[in-house]
Amino acid sequence: DGGITQSPKYLFRKEGQNVTLSCEQNLNHDAMYWYRQDPGQGLRLIYYSQIVNDFQKGDIAEGYSVSREKKESFPLTVTSAQKNPTAFYLCASSRLQGSYTFGSGTRLTVV
Amino acid sequence: QKEVEQDPGPLSVPEGAIVSLNCTYSNSAFQYFMWYRQYSRKGPELLMYTYSSGNKEDGRFTAQVDKSSKYISLFIRDSQPSDSATYLCAMSMSLGGAQKLVFGQGTRLTINP
């Protein structure tokens, strides 16, 4: 079955650490996205990518970085510069025009 | 003012009731309108997708869009306990080759048996 796989499901980060969240899709979608979800604030766009080797900042990109070396993969790194990283992170993909398909999310907690 | 406004609830109704969920928006550039359902600790799943004003029905779900009033609604008929979830409205705008979805806060819905 086609879909989006996010891993890990739960992730714990110590202060000052960088961590990388994985996102893989086998839907042959061109565009991929990372959103952050906080209670009471809905989903906010972190980064998006339209094609391989190209990506753009979203509304809250500070403290995050991404890469898009393969069409299927769009990993997100949460750097130590992100001061409030505890959140639910959602990866999504879409055709150039169409609805998103979401992964099951990664819950990141700072310890 | 947020681009998309959605009452976060919570909303609690008895089983079998008709549920009405609503969002308003301010950006006329939005092209497509969606409703997603999200169960706790899961990713959102698409329920309804539409791009024009009017109604679209799919089983017990009806999506309504009124572009002149910048208002969208989702109606759930014969609501079931399994419909208990957070419902997110979303609207898309073009980002060149991709598209940005702007989400409402989500409405937490509980259907009581």
Boltz contact constraints between the chains, C-beta under 6 A:
constraints:
  - contact:
      token1: [A, 31]
      token2: [B, 98]
      max_distance: 6.0
  - contact:
      token1: [A, 42]
      token2: [B, 103]
      max_distance: 6.0
  - contact:
      token1: [A, 42]
      token2: [B, 105]
      max_distance: 6.0
  - contact:
      token1: [A, 42]
      token2: [B, 106]
      max_distance: 6.0
  - contact:
      token1: [A, 43]
      token2: [B, 103]
      max_distance: 6.0
  - contact:
      token1: [A, 48]
      token2: [B, 98]
      max_distance: 6.0
  - contact:
      token1: [A, 50]
      token2: [B, 97]
      max_distance: 6.0
  - contact:
      token1: [A, 50]
      token2: [B, 98]
      max_distance: 6.0
  - contact:
      token1: [A, 90]
      token2: [B, 43]
      max_distance: 6.0
  - contact:
      token1: [A, 96]
      token2: [B, 97]
      max_distance: 6.0
  - contact:
      token1: [A, 99]
      token2: [B, 34]
      max_distance: 6.0
  - contact:
      token1: [A, 99]
      token2: [B, 46]
      max_distance: 6.0
  - contact:
      token1: [A, 99]
      token2: [B, 49]
      max_distance: 6.0
  - contact:
      token1: [A, 100]
      token2: [B, 101]
      max_distance: 6.0
  - contact:
      token1: [A, 102]
      token2: [B, 43]
      max_distance: 6.0
  - contact:
      token1: [A, 102]
      token2: [B, 44]
      max_distance: 6.0
  - contact:
      token1: [A, 103]
      token2: [B, 43]
      max_distance: 6.0
  - contact:
      token1: [A, 104]
      token2: [B, 42]
      max_distance: 6.0
  - contact:
      token1: [A, 104]
      token2: [B, 43]
      max_distance: 6.0
  - contact:
      token1: [A, 105]
      token2: [B, 43]
      max_distance: 6.0
